[in-house]
Amino acid sequence: MFSYYQEITLLPDEETPAFFLMSKVFLQIHLVLGHWKNHTGTQPFGISFPQYGAKSLGVKIRIFAESREQLEQLDMGKALERLSDYVHLTSIRRVPANRITGYASFSRYQPDASVEQKARRFSARHQDISYEEALTLMKQKKEDYTKPFIHMKSLSGGQTFNLFIEKIPQANPTEGTCSTYGLSRDTALPDF
């Protein structure tokens, strides 16, 4: 259960817009989470965007963990040190149970995947549907490029890409495996 969180608020100005800051901050989060996973073999942190909207992620990011100690060891203050003029990092806090309005998962949405790739993944997840049936289904779907995204740059290959993020309301809290972006379709985080 995710019982603790730390919140990052972006502080954009005329020269440094929010979308630019989000890219820089999220890259640092991704690096820290990746480093944690490489050293421990686990990735126990979830990420949410409390101001998520139809076209924007807002200017707040919450990092959730099971314990205060995990967040202390993550040390986001050090990770965001060079961006300290552009972000506000709260202290580590207990999730306020009385303020939770629901639960949501935040996952990566990949509209750029080919129809064939999506059909293969879909048929693999749904054993009762053949690849051909999945291919027909995927061709009927329209891609949704309207979801909010973070402009990212791969440090390994140097290419840039848009990390589309989808918020999915959930009825109950659930714990799954989060990626090194802190995103997961299977993990429902407190929404408040």
Buried (B, 14 or more C-beta within 10 A) or exposed (E): EBBBBBBBBBBBEEEBEBBBBBBBBBBBBBEBBBEBBEEEEEBBBBBBBBEBEEEBBBBBBBBBBBEBEBBBEBEBEEBBEEBEEBBEBEEBBEBEEEEEEEBBBBBBBBBEBEBEEBBBBBBEEEEEBEEEBBBEBBEEEEEEEEBBBBBBEEEEEEEEBBBBBBBEEBEEBBBEEBBBBBBBBEBBBBBB
